[in-house]
Amino acid sequence: MNSLLDEFRTICSHLNQVGITPTLMGSLGFEYRSNEEWQPSDIDIHVPGDPRGWEAPDHLRIYDWDKIMKVMKGLGYVLIIYKASSQDSYRNDHNNNKDFKKIEWLEKHL
């Protein structure tokens, strides 16, 4: 857990520098709060967004998306974000597989 938590702290620090306060979620967040071993394999981060979630228009779902992507790209996370989102069945059913196209483009250009 320590290396994942350290990485979250790094991400958090960079997002804080542009005025974004992320929340640690998922198994890693649960492990941190519960002091129990949950064997996290990734870092799930929530960032401020429209409280309507998927009901909100695309441009409102996540506030400061451009800032977040700039920070994450600077940390080398762009491809990881798209690969993770491509596994979301809702996104696959409703976005015409755009994530797969983005992944293909990123793999060619990174």
ROSE-4610 file (N, C-alpha, C; in Angstrom, 1 decimal, always signed):
// ROSE-4610
residu = [M/M/M/N/N/N/S/S/S/L/L/L/L/L/L/D/D/D/E/E/E/F/F/F/R/R/R/T/T/T/I/I/I/C/C/C/S/S/S/H/H/H/L/L/L/N/N/N/Q/Q/Q/V/V/V/G/G/G/I/I/I/T/T/T/P/P/P/T/T/T/L/L/L/M/M/M/G/G/G/S/S/S/L/L/L/G/G/G/F/F/F/E/E/E/Y/Y/Y/R/R/R/S/S/S/N/N/N/E/E/E/E/E/E/W/W/W/Q/Q/Q/P/P/P/S/S/S/D/D/D/I/I/I/D/D/D/I/I/I/H/H/H/V/V/V/P/P/P/G/G/G/D/D/D/P/P/P/R/R/R/G/G/G/W/W/W/E/E/E/A/A/A/P/P/P/D/D/D/H/H/H/L/L/L/R/R/R/I/I/I/Y/Y/Y/D/D/D/W/W/W/D/D/D/K/K/K/I/I/I/M/M/M/K/K/K/V/V/V/M/M/M/K/K/K/G/G/G/L/L/L/G/G/G/Y/Y/Y/V/V/V/L/L/L/I/I/I/I/I/I/Y/Y/Y/K/K/K/A/A/A/S/S/S/S/S/S/Q/Q/Q/D/D/D/S/S/S/Y/Y/Y/R/R/R/N/N/N/D/D/D/H/H/H/N/N/N/N/N/N/N/N/N/K/K/K/D/D/D/F/F/F/K/K/K/K/K/K/I/I/I/E/E/E/W/W/W/L/L/L/E/E/E/K/K/K/H/H/H/L/L/L]
num = [1/1/1/2/2/2/3/3/3/4/4/4/5/5/5/6/6/6/7/7/7/8/8/8/9/9/9/10/10/10/11/11/11/12/12/12/13/13/13/14/14/14/15/15/15/16/16/16/17/17/17/18/18/18/19/19/19/20/20/20/21/21/21/22/22/22/23/23/23/24/24/24/25/25/25/26/26/26/27/27/27/28/28/28/29/29/29/30/30/30/31/31/31/32/32/32/33/33/33/34/34/34/35/35/35/36/36/36/37/37/37/38/38/38/39/39/39/40/40/40/41/41/41/42/42/42/43/43/43/44/44/44/45/45/45/46/46/46/47/47/47/48/48/48/49/49/49/50/50/50/51/51/51/52/52/52/53/53/53/54/54/54/55/55/55/56/56/56/57/57/57/58/58/58/59/59/59/60/60/60/61/61/61/62/62/62/63/63/63/64/64/64/65/65/65/66/66/66/67/67/67/68/68/68/69/69/69/70/70/70/71/71/71/72/72/72/73/73/73/74/74/74/75/75/75/76/76/76/77/77/77/78/78/78/79/79/79/80/80/80/81/81/81/82/82/82/83/83/83/84/84/84/85/85/85/86/86/86/87/87/87/88/88/88/89/89/89/90/90/90/91/91/91/92/92/92/93/93/93/94/94/94/95/95/95/96/96/96/97/97/97/98/98/98/99/99/99/100/100/100/101/101/101/102/102/102/103/103/103/104/104/104/105/105/105/106/106/106/107/107/107/108/108/108/109/109/109/110/110/110]
x = [+0.8/+0.0/+0.9/+2.0/+2.8/+3.2/+3.6/+3.9/+2.7/+1.6/+0.4/-0.1/+0.0/-0.4/+0.6/+1.9/+2.9/+2.6/+2.2/+1.8/+0.6/-0.4/-1.6/-1.2/-0.3/+0.1/+0.8/+1.6/+2.3/+1.2/+0.2/-0.8/-1.6/-1.9/-2.7/-2.0/-0.7/+0.1/+0.1/+0.2/+0.2/-1.2/-2.2/-3.6/-3.9/-3.4/-3.6/-3.0/-1.9/-1.2/-2.0/-3.0/-3.9/-5.3/-5.4/-6.7/-7.7/-7.2/-8.1/-7.8/-8.9/-8.7/-9.3/-8.5/-9.0/-9.3/-10.2/-10.5/-10.0/-9.3/-8.9/-10.1/-10.3/-11.4/-11.0/-11.9/-11.6/-10.9/-10.2/-9.6/-8.5/-7.7/-6.6/-7.2/-8.2/-8.8/-9.4/-10.1/-10.7/-9.6/-8.5/-7.4/-6.8/-6.6/-6.1/-7.0/-8.3/-9.2/-9.5/-9.4/-9.8/-8.6/-7.4/-6.2/-6.2/-7.0/-7.1/-6.4/-5.9/-5.3/-6.4/-6.5/-7.5/-6.8/-5.5/-4.7/-5.1/-5.0/-5.3/-4.3/-4.8/-3.9/-3.8/-4.6/-4.7/-5.1/-5.1/-5.5/-6.7/-7.8/-9.1/-9.2/-9.3/-9.4/-10.7/-11.4/-12.6/-12.1/-12.6/-12.3/-13.7/-13.7/-15.0/-15.7/-17.0/-17.8/-19.2/-20.0/-21.4/-22.1/-22.9/-23.5/-24.4/-24.8/-25.8/-25.0/-23.7/-22.9/-23.2/-23.5/-23.7/-24.9/-25.8/-26.9/-26.6/-25.4/-25.0/-24.5/-24.5/-23.9/-22.4/-21.9/-20.5/-19.5/-19.7/-18.8/-18.9/-19.9/-20.1/-19.8/-19.6/-19.4/-18.2/-17.1/-15.9/-15.5/-15.5/-15.0/-13.5/-13.0/-11.6/-10.9/-11.6/-11.1/-9.8/-9.7/-8.5/-7.3/-7.5/-6.5/-6.0/-7.0/-6.7/-5.9/-6.3/-5.6/-4.2/-4.0/-2.7/-1.7/-2.2/-1.4/-1.1/-2.2/-2.0/-1.0/-1.2/-0.3/+1.2/+1.4/+2.7/+3.3/+2.4/+2.9/+2.9/+2.5/+2.6/+1.4/+0.2/-0.9/-2.0/-1.8/-2.9/-3.4/-2.5/-2.9/-3.5/-3.1/-3.7/-5.1/-5.4/-6.8/-7.7/-7.3/-8.1/-8.3/-7.2/-7.4/-8.3/-8.3/-9.2/-10.6/-10.8/-12.2/-12.8/-11.9/-12.4/-13.0/-12.7/-13.2/-14.6/-15.1/-16.4/-17.5/-18.3/-19.3/-20.3/-20.6/-21.5/-20.9/-19.6/-18.9/-18.8/-18.6/-18.5/-19.8/-20.9/-22.2/-22.7/-22.2/-22.8/-21.8/-20.6/-19.7/-19.1/-19.7/-19.3/-17.8/-17.3/-16.0/-14.9/-15.2/-14.2/-13.0/-13.1/-11.9/-10.9/-11.5/-10.6/-9.8/-10.5/-9.8/-8.7/-9.0/-8.1/-6.8/-7.1/-6.0/-5.1/-5.7/-5.0/-4.1/-4.7/-3.9/-2.8/-3.0/-2.0/-0.9/-1.2/-0.2/+0.7/+0.2/+1.0/+1.9/+1.4/+2.1/+2.9/+2.8/+3.6/+4.9]
y = [-1.2/+0.0/+1.2/+1.2/+2.4/+3.1/+2.3/+3.0/+3.6/+2.9/+3.5/+4.7/+4.7/+5.8/+7.0/+6.7/+7.7/+8.3/+7.5/+8.0/+8.9/+8.5/+9.3/+10.7/+10.7/+11.9/+12.8/+12.2/+13.0/+13.6/+12.8/+13.3/+14.4/+14.1/+15.1/+16.4/+16.4/+17.6/+18.4/+17.7/+18.4/+19.0/+18.2/+18.8/+19.9/+19.9/+20.9/+22.2/+22.1/+23.3/+24.1/+23.4/+24.1/+24.2/+24.1/+24.4/+23.2/+22.0/+20.9/+20.0/+19.6/+18.7/+17.4/+16.4/+15.0/+14.3/+13.3/+12.4/+11.0/+10.3/+8.9/+8.0/+7.1/+6.2/+4.8/+3.9/+2.5/+1.7/+0.6/-0.3/+0.4/+1.3/+2.0/+3.0/+3.7/+4.6/+3.9/+2.8/+1.9/+1.4/+0.9/+0.4/+1.4/+2.6/+3.7/+4.1/+4.1/+4.5/+3.3/+2.1/+1.0/+0.3/+0.6/+0.0/-1.6/-2.0/-3.4/-3.6/-4.8/-5.0/-5.4/-4.6/-4.9/-5.1/-5.2/-5.5/-4.6/-3.3/-2.4/-2.6/-2.5/-2.7/-1.4/-0.4/+0.9/+2.0/+3.2/+4.4/+4.9/+4.9/+5.5/+6.9/+7.9/+9.3/+9.9/+10.6/+11.3/+12.8/+13.5/+14.9/+15.7/+16.9/+17.7/+17.6/+17.4/+17.4/+17.6/+17.7/+17.9/+16.8/+17.2/+16.2/+15.2/+15.6/+14.7/+13.5/+13.6/+12.4/+12.2/+11.0/+10.7/+11.4/+11.9/+12.6/+14.0/+14.5/+15.9/+15.8/+17.0/+17.1/+16.8/+16.3/+15.9/+16.9/+18.2/+19.2/+19.6/+19.1/+19.5/+18.3/+17.1/+16.0/+16.1/+16.5/+16.7/+18.1/+18.9/+20.3/+20.3/+21.3/+21.5/+20.4/+19.7/+18.6/+18.9/+20.0/+20.4/+20.5/+21.2/+21.3/+19.9/+19.0/+17.7/+16.9/+17.0/+16.2/+16.8/+18.1/+18.7/+18.1/+18.1/+17.6/+16.2/+15.4/+13.9/+13.6/+14.3/+14.1/+14.4/+15.5/+15.8/+14.7/+14.0/+12.9/+11.6/+11.6/+10.3/+9.4/+10.0/+9.1/+9.1/+9.8/+9.9/+8.6/+7.7/+6.4/+5.6/+5.6/+4.8/+5.2/+6.5/+7.0/+6.5/+6.6/+6.1/+4.6/+3.8/+2.4/+2.0/+2.7/+2.3/+2.7/+3.8/+4.2/+3.3/+2.8/+1.9/+0.6/+0.3/-0.9/-0.7/+0.5/+0.8/+0.5/-0.5/-1.0/+0.2/+1.0/+2.1/+3.0/+3.4/+4.2/+3.5/+2.2/+1.5/+1.4/+1.4/+1.3/+2.6/+3.7/+5.1/+6.1/+5.7/+6.7/+6.2/+5.3/+4.8/+4.3/+3.8/+3.3/+4.3/+5.6/+6.6/+6.4/+5.8/+5.5/+4.6/+3.6/+2.7/+3.4/+4.4/+5.1/+6.0/+6.6/+7.5/+6.6/+5.5/+4.6/+4.2/+3.9/+3.5/+4.7/+5.9/+7.1/+7.4/+7.3/+7.5/+6.5/+5.2/+4.2/+4.5/+5.1/+5.4/+6.6/+7.5/+8.8/+9.0/+8.2/+8.3/+7.6]
z = [+0.0/+0.0/+0.0/+0.6/+0.8/-0.5/-1.5/-2.8/-3.5/-3.4/-4.0/-3.3/-1.9/-1.1/-1.4/-1.5/-1.8/-3.2/-4.2/-5.5/-5.4/-4.6/-4.5/-3.9/-2.9/-2.3/-3.3/-4.2/-5.3/-6.2/-6.7/-7.5/-6.8/-5.6/-4.8/-4.7/-4.4/-4.3/-5.6/-6.7/-8.0/-8.3/-8.0/-8.2/-7.3/-6.1/-5.1/-5.6/-6.3/-6.9/-7.9/-8.5/-9.4/-8.9/-7.5/-6.9/-6.9/-7.1/-7.1/-5.9/-5.2/-4.0/-4.3/-4.6/-4.9/-3.6/-3.7/-2.6/-3.0/-2.1/-2.3/-2.1/-3.1/-3.0/-3.2/-3.4/-3.8/-2.6/-3.0/-2.0/-1.3/-2.0/-1.3/-0.3/-0.6/+0.4/+1.5/+1.2/+2.3/+3.2/+2.6/+3.4/+4.3/+3.8/+4.5/+5.7/+5.5/+6.6/+7.6/+7.1/+8.0/+8.7/+8.2/+8.7/+8.5/+7.5/+7.2/+5.8/+5.5/+4.2/+3.2/+2.1/+1.0/-0.3/-0.3/-1.5/-2.7/-2.6/-3.7/-4.8/-6.0/-7.2/-8.0/-7.6/-8.4/-7.4/-8.0/-7.2/-7.8/-7.0/-7.4/-6.8/-7.6/-7.2/-7.7/-6.7/-7.1/-7.1/-8.2/-8.3/-8.3/-8.0/-8.0/-9.3/-9.3/-10.5/-10.2/-11.2/-11.1/-10.2/-9.2/-8.4/-9.1/-10.3/-11.1/-11.7/-11.6/-12.2/-13.7/-14.1/-15.5/-16.1/-15.2/-15.7/-16.3/-15.8/-16.2/-17.7/-18.3/-19.7/-19.6/-20.7/-20.7/-20.1/-20.6/-20.2/-18.7/-18.0/-16.6/-15.6/-16.1/-15.2/-14.3/-14.8/-14.0/-14.1/-13.0/-13.0/-13.3/-14.0/-14.2/-15.0/-15.9/-16.6/-17.3/-17.9/-18.6/-17.7/-16.5/-15.5/-15.0/-14.8/-14.3/-15.3/-16.5/-17.6/-17.8/-17.7/-17.8/-16.7/-15.5/-14.3/-14.5/-14.9/-15.0/-16.1/-17.2/-18.4/-18.0/-17.2/-16.7/-15.8/-15.2/-14.3/-15.1/-16.3/-17.2/-17.0/-16.7/-16.5/-17.5/-18.6/-19.6/-20.1/-20.6/-21.1/-20.1/-18.8/-17.8/-17.5/-17.6/-17.4/-18.4/-19.7/-20.8/-20.8/-20.4/-20.3/-19.3/-18.1/-17.0/-17.4/-18.0/-18.4/-19.5/-20.3/-21.4/-20.8/-19.6/-19.0/-18.4/-18.4/-17.8/-18.8/-18.5/-19.5/-19.8/-18.9/-19.2/-20.3/-20.1/-21.1/-22.5/-22.4/-23.7/-24.5/-23.7/-24.3/-24.8/-24.2/-24.5/-25.2/-25.4/-26.0/-27.3/-28.0/-29.3/-29.3/-28.2/-28.1/-28.3/-28.0/-28.2/-27.4/-26.2/-25.4/-26.1/-26.8/-27.5/-28.6/-29.2/-30.3/-29.7/-28.5/-27.8/-27.4/-26.9/-26.5/-27.7/-28.8/-30.0/-30.4/-30.4/-30.8/-29.8/-28.5/-27.5/-27.6/-27.8/-28.0/-29.2/-30.2/-31.4/-31.2/-30.4/-30.2/-29.0/-28.0/-26.8/-26.8]
